[in-house]
Amino acid sequence: MTTQAELTVFSPAKINLYLRILGKRADGYHDLETVMLPLNFGDEIVCQWRATGLTLECDQPDLPTDDRNLALRAAKRLAERCGVTQGARIILRKRTPLAAGLGGGSSNAAMVLQALNKLWQLDAPRATLDELAAGMGSDINFFLTGTTAVCRGRGEQTAPIPCRLSAAVLLINPGFGISTKWAYDNWAKLTETHPAVTVLARALAADDLNGVSDALFNSLEAPSVGKFPVLQLLKDTLRAHGARGALMSGSGATVFGLFADAGKAETCGVEIRREFGPSMWTQVAKFAESAV
Ligand code: C5P
């Protein structure tokens, strides 16, 4: 077998259409039920084969390229687990905002596990990658699954579901990050009324945008909106410009709107930057196809 010298992989961002916290666990994490969808927007990762040494480079200067970076940690864990003596140079072209609720770091870690498994010709089974993923974070397993999924436990138990939603998504990041730990710590057990996840799943399978919009839910939204009222303003503005539904993704601070029409989503992004200023990051995306 010849050694492949280089692999380039797409590292998708995700949004949560539904995130319901069920309660706090003894280990400090929270049990949840969440629906995550991969987007056709994300980062690019190049993995080049090297005889020895593992290095990471990134075009986003705010992101550490040492062991604090989940992508490098994933590479090291895979190498340790499989007794790898080869090396790799990992180049990360970052497009997804950081600490944004879009799963950027988790996606990078999952894609590095898959890419190096190929580049190093390890043939490590999915179960091994899943075990490494669960040991490093709660969302990495979802990105290994790669399709729309209901995720449970602390997020690491993934069950793919069919998604035929053809809507356009407008992502808006207000330029500040929200710590995932802070968001969970401030989740107050509000007397939440929540839609059932099965209602959302049915609407996704039927490409029913109104049904999906009515079933959007996020337990982490209320504490974040309380601290950062601009998030509510952004949601209201999305709706005023034609979004059928709007929600904060994951632990925020990105909010998204669902549009029947990509043109309207683009126009809304322009309006948001005009009304709120150029520090607003906006991006129109589509849902990546579900293989289920
Ligand atoms: O797993 P991850 O590193 O993404 O989580 C970051 C932090 O978010 C955890 O340390 C924890 O405080 C919180 N968290 C939680 N329950 C989850 C997922 C994350 O409390 N299900």
Residues whose N, C-alpha, C, O or C-beta is under 5 A from the ligand:
A	BS01	C5P	G28 Y29 H30 M136 G137 S138 R154 G155 T180 K181 Y184
